[in-house]
Amino acid sequence: MFEKVLVPVDLSEEEFCEKTLKLALREVSEYGAELHLLAVVPGYGNALVASYFSEEEHDKAVKKVAKQLKKFAAKNLPEDITPVLKVSEGSAAESITRYIKRQKIDLVLMRAHHRSKLDEFLLGSVSSRVAERAKCSVMLLKD
């Protein structure tokens, strides 16, 4: 049914992605879809990041996240599934929607964080922005 399935992964809350990953695996196993796992880190161009970290420290952090993503995949996926792993830098919503477009993703599966109404108003929701901007199907899982 879908050829490419994307699961954005928040490595600071791995358990938050488990249900989403299980659903994605069903799509991958039953229909032979290609699985993509994407982790996003704030880019060095972000003024806050640049003020606290040198470019070298930031590069090390990105490499560390890539290793964590690889470990996450090894721990949570069957051995016969080889996902496409990617670490992107920048705003989470923008990075995810850019990845969707570039990789021609058919389906995005992601969890919706539960935030207070004030946080939602001030910060917005990554999942709602992705659902609004993506040109493919987006499934948001809630508890």
Backbone hydrogen bonds in HBPLUS format (Angstrom, degrees):
<---DONOR---> <-ACCEPTOR-->    atom                        ^
c    i                          cat <-CA-CA->   ^        H-A-AA   ^      H-
h    n   atom  resd res      DA  || num        DHA   H-A  angle D-A-AA Bond
n    s   type  num  typ     dist DA aas  dist angle  dist       angle   num
A0034-GLU N   A0003-GLU O   2.71 MM  31  6.00 171.2  1.72 149.3 148.0     1
A0106-ASP N   A0004-LYS O   2.98 MM 102  5.35 150.8  2.07 134.6 143.7     2
A0107-LEU N   A0004-LYS O   3.22 MM 103  6.54 155.2  2.28 160.6 163.2     3
A0005-VAL N   A0034-GLU O   2.81 MM  29  6.09 168.4  1.83 166.9 170.0     4
A0036-HIS N   A0005-VAL O   2.74 MM  31  5.96 153.6  1.81 168.3 169.6     5
A0006-LEU N   A0107-LEU O   2.84 MM 101  6.26 163.9  1.86 160.4 165.7     6
A0109-LEU N   A0006-LEU O   2.93 MM 103  6.29 164.4  1.96 171.5 176.1     7
A0007-VAL N   A0036-HIS O   2.85 MM  29  6.21 156.6  1.90 160.5 167.2     8
A0038-LEU N   A0007-VAL O   3.26 MM  31  6.43 158.6  2.30 132.5 136.7     9
A0009-VAL N   A0038-LEU O   2.68 MM  29  5.73 166.2  1.70 149.3 153.2    10
A0013-GLU N   A0010-ASP O   2.97 MM   3  5.56 159.1  2.01 117.1 123.9    11
A0016-PHE N   A0013-GLU O   2.92 MM   3  5.37 142.7  2.06 112.5 123.7    12
A0017-CYS N   A0014-GLU O   2.94 MM   3  5.55 154.8  2.00 117.0 124.0    13
A0018-GLU N   A0015-GLU O   3.33 MM   3  5.26 154.9  2.40  99.1 106.2    14
A0021-LEU N   A0017-CYS O   2.87 MM   4  6.03 159.7  1.91 160.2 166.4    15
A0022-LYS N   A0018-GLU O   2.98 MM   4  6.24 155.0  2.04 150.1 156.7    16
A0023-LEU N   A0019-LYS O   3.11 MM   4  6.39 158.2  2.16 149.2 154.0    17
A0024-ALA N   A0020-THR O   2.97 MM   4  6.24 156.6  2.03 148.0 155.1    18
A0025-LEU N   A0021-LEU O   2.82 MM   4  6.04 152.8  1.89 150.1 157.5    19
A0026-ARG N   A0022-LYS O   3.17 MM   4  6.44 144.1  2.30 140.1 148.7    20
A0027-GLU N   A0023-LEU O   3.30 MM   4  6.70 154.8  2.37 145.0 150.6    21
A0028-VAL N   A0024-ALA O   2.89 MM   4  6.21 156.0  1.95 150.4 158.0    22
A0029-SER N   A0025-LEU O   2.74 MM   4  5.81 167.8  1.75 151.8 155.2    23
A0030-GLU N   A0026-ARG O   2.93 MM   4  5.87 168.0  1.94 147.9 152.0    24
A0031-TYR N   A0027-GLU O   3.08 MM   4  5.72 154.2  2.15 134.9 142.4    25
A0032-GLY N   A0028-VAL O   2.86 MM   4  4.86 128.5  2.13 128.9 135.1    26
A0084-VAL N   A0035-LEU O   2.80 MM  49  6.23 162.1  1.83 156.0 160.9    27
A0037-LEU N   A0084-VAL O   2.86 MM  47  6.20 164.2  1.88 165.7 169.1    28
A0086-LYS N   A0037-LEU O   3.01 MM  49  6.37 146.0  2.13 161.6 170.1    29
A0039-ALA N   A0086-LYS O   2.98 MM  47  6.45 159.7  2.02 158.3 164.6    30
A0088-SER N   A0039-ALA O   2.84 MM  49  6.28 160.5  1.88 159.9 166.1    31
A0041-VAL N   A0088-SER O   2.85 MM  47  6.31 159.3  1.89 160.7 166.1    32
A0090-GLY N   A0041-VAL O   2.83 MM  49  6.22 149.3  1.92 146.8 155.7    33
A0046-ASN N   A0043-GLY O   2.99 MM   3  5.52 160.9  2.02 113.0 119.3    34
A0050-ALA N   A0046-ASN O   2.91 MM   4  6.14 172.9  1.92 165.3 167.3    35
A0051-SER N   A0047-ALA O   2.96 MM   4  6.02 140.6  2.12 141.1 150.7    36
A0052-TYR N   A0049-VAL O   3.16 MM   3  5.50 142.3  2.31 106.5 116.6    37
A0053-PHE N   A0049-VAL O   2.96 MM   4  5.97 153.4  2.03 162.0 169.7    38
A0058-HIS N   A0054-SER O   2.95 MM   4  6.21 156.1  2.00 150.1 157.2    39
A0059-ASP N   A0055-GLU O   2.89 MM   4  6.16 157.0  1.94 148.0 153.9    40
A0060-LYS N   A0056-GLU O   3.03 MM   4  6.32 155.0  2.09 146.4 153.0    41
A0061-ALA N   A0057-GLU O   2.96 MM   4  6.22 151.9  2.04 144.0 151.9    42
A0062-VAL N   A0058-HIS O   2.94 MM   4  6.29 153.3  2.01 152.0 158.9    43
A0063-LYS N   A0059-ASP O   3.03 MM   4  6.32 158.1  2.08 147.6 153.3    44
A0064-LYS N   A0060-LYS O   2.89 MM   4  6.14 149.2  1.99 145.6 154.7    45
A0065-VAL N   A0061-ALA O   2.94 MM   4  6.23 153.8  2.01 147.8 154.4    46
A0066-ALA N   A0062-VAL O   2.99 MM   4  6.29 151.8  2.07 144.9 152.8    47
A0067-LYS N   A0063-LYS O   3.06 MM   4  6.38 150.6  2.15 144.0 151.1    48
A0068-GLN N   A0064-LYS O   2.93 MM   4  6.24 155.7  1.99 147.9 155.0    49
A0069-LEU N   A0065-VAL O   2.84 MM   4  6.09 153.7  1.91 151.0 157.9    50
A0070-LYS N   A0066-ALA O   3.05 MM   4  6.27 153.0  2.12 142.0 149.0    51
A0071-LYS N   A0067-LYS O   2.95 MM   4  6.25 155.8  2.01 148.6 155.0    52
A0072-PHE N   A0068-GLN O   2.84 MM   4  6.05 159.0  1.88 148.8 154.9    53
A0073-ALA N   A0069-LEU O   2.95 MM   4  6.18 159.0  2.00 147.6 152.5    54
A0074-ALA N   A0070-LYS O   2.98 MM   4  6.22 159.9  2.02 146.7 152.3    55
A0075-LYS N   A0071-LYS O   2.89 MM   4  6.06 153.5  1.96 151.8 158.9    56
A0076-ASN N   A0072-PHE O   2.99 MM   4  6.05 149.1  2.09 147.6 155.4    57
A0077-LEU N   A0073-ALA O   2.95 MM   4  5.55 133.9  2.17 150.1 153.8    58
A0081-ILE N   A0078-PRO O   3.11 MM   3  5.66 166.9  2.13 119.1 122.8    59
A0095-SER N   A0091-SER O   2.81 MM   4  5.84 162.3  1.84 156.5 162.1    60
A0096-ILE N   A0092-ALA O   2.92 MM   4  6.05 161.4  1.95 154.6 159.5    61
A0097-THR N   A0093-ALA O   3.00 MM   4  6.18 170.6  2.01 151.6 154.4    62
A0098-ARG N   A0094-GLU O   2.91 MM   4  5.96 154.6  1.98 145.9 153.4    63
A0099-TYR N   A0095-SER O   2.96 MM   4  6.08 155.4  2.02 142.3 149.2    64
A0100-ILE N   A0096-ILE O   2.92 MM   4  6.19 158.0  1.97 152.7 158.7    65
A0101-LYS N   A0097-THR O   3.15 MM   4  6.34 161.0  2.18 144.3 148.3    66
A0102-ARG N   A0098-ARG O   2.95 MM   4  6.19 170.3  1.96 155.2 157.9    67
A0103-GLN N   A0099-TYR O   2.90 MM   4  5.87 164.5  1.93 154.3 158.1    68
A0104-LYS N   A0100-ILE O   3.01 MM   4  5.67 113.3  2.47 134.2 147.1    69
A0105-ILE N   A0100-ILE O   3.07 MM   5  4.91 159.0  2.11 137.5 143.5    70
A0104-LYS N   A0101-LYS O   3.41 MM   3  5.18 152.0  2.49  95.0 102.9    71
A0137-SER N   A0106-ASP O   3.28 MM  31  6.35 141.2  2.44 156.1 147.6    72
A0108-VAL N   A0137-SER O   2.94 MM  29  6.36 149.5  2.04 146.5 156.4    73
A0139-MET N   A0108-VAL O   2.77 MM  31  6.13 169.3  1.78 172.0 173.8    74
A0110-MET N   A0139-MET O   3.03 MM  29  6.43 166.9  2.05 167.8 170.1    75
A0141-LEU N   A0110-MET O   2.88 MM  31  6.18 157.4  1.94 143.2 150.8    76
A0112-ALA N   A0141-LEU O   2.99 MM  29  6.00 157.8  2.04 158.1 154.9    77
A0120-GLU N   A0116-SER O   2.94 MM   4  6.16 164.3  1.97 154.5 159.4    78
A0121-PHE N   A0117-LYS O   2.93 MM   4  6.08 152.4  2.00 142.0 149.1    79
A0122-LEU N   A0118-LEU O   2.87 MM   4  6.09 166.8  1.89 157.9 161.0    80
A0123-LEU N   A0119-ASP O   2.70 MM   4  5.51 163.8  1.73 152.2 158.1    81
A0124-GLY N   A0120-GLU O   2.82 MM   4  4.62 132.7  2.05 113.4 127.0    82
A0129-ARG N   A0125-SER O   3.00 MM   4  6.22 157.9  2.05 151.1 157.1    83
A0130-VAL N   A0126-VAL O   2.89 MM   4  6.12 158.8  1.93 156.2 162.4    84
A0131-ALA N   A0127-SER O   2.94 MM   4  6.09 166.3  1.96 148.6 152.6    85
A0132-GLU N   A0128-SER O   2.97 MM   4  6.05 149.0  2.07 139.4 147.8    86
A0133-ARG N   A0129-ARG O   2.95 MM   4  6.05 152.9  2.03 146.3 152.7    87
A0134-ALA N   A0130-VAL O   2.85 MM   4  5.59 154.8  1.91 157.3 160.2    88
